[in-house]
Amino acid sequence: MPSTQDPSVPRLAMVDWDVYLVTQASLSAGRTTEEIVADAIDGGVGVVQLREKDRTARERYELGQRVRELTRKAGVTFVVNDRVDLAQALDADGVHLGDDDLPVSVARDLLGEDAIIGRSVSTVEDAEAAEAAGADYLGVGAVFATGSKDDIDDDEYAVGTDRVAAIAEAVDIPFVGIGGITAENATEVVEAGADGVAVITAITQADDPDIATADLATAVKRGRQRK
């Protein structure tokens, strides 16, 4: 799979993990995903993940083509949530997998060694297993309670920054904290050991997504300085 990165540089070396946007038009205050992504790029987003779970595969593909063009022009890493086939079809930089998706090893076989493969985890054991399976990065959470997923009780599943710190001690691959993260709490997530933060509504529902993205980036840098 071709990459937006310079082929002379290791595939993960140029990924900016600071602010990682997960798209969802239904949580974007009436704006299109393309508008949100364009504003986030202006604000300095490093990774964009195409989520859009309420859309058909065809709709996600057509939207993904437009988002892919935006990210390619900006040199921003582009990954697809769950769907290895869509990642292939969209010439994405990679895919992000959950518990119910294809195993990391299978995704690697299908997408190739240059693909960036992420894995969602919430425990130290799962983080270690994902790293051993060949995941390039992790999404750790939900760190705090969040309303962006309708199928779980996030208050029950919020893992907190202590878990973030434990995972940072256990693995060597980069990871972003996700779940209930805002510019107000992103600093403590990174201070605990995360390489960046992944968000949906902190950007998609902001009055000015570009400013919200920049504020998150500032909070992440502050957390890195405190480590």
HELIX and SHEET records of a PDB file:
HELIX    1   1 ALA A   25  LEU A   27  5                                   3    
HELIX    2   2 THR A   33  GLY A   43  1                                  11    
HELIX    3   3 ALA A   57  ALA A   74  1                                  18    
HELIX    4   4 VAL A   84  ALA A   89  1                                   6    
HELIX    5   5 VAL A  104  LEU A  111  1                                   8    
HELIX    6   6 VAL A  124  ALA A  133  1                                  10    
HELIX    7   7 ASP A  154  TYR A  157  1                                   4    
HELIX    8   8 GLY A  160  ALA A  170  1                                  11    
HELIX    9   9 ALA A  186  GLU A  191  1                                   6    
HELIX   10  10 THR A  201  THR A  204  1                                   4    
HELIX   11  11 PRO A  209  ARG A  226  1                                  18    
SHEET    1   A 9 VAL A  19  VAL A  22  0                                        
SHEET    2   A 9 VAL A  47  LEU A  50  1                                        
SHEET    3   A 9 THR A  77  ASN A  81  1                                        
SHEET    4   A 9 GLY A  94  LEU A  97  1                                        
SHEET    5   A 9 ILE A 116  VAL A 121  1                                        
SHEET    6   A 9 TYR A 137  GLY A 141  1                                        
SHEET    7   A 9 PHE A 175  ILE A 178  1                                        
SHEET    8   A 9 GLY A 196  VAL A 199  1                                        
SHEET    9   A 9 VAL A  19  VAL A  22  1                                        
END                                                                             
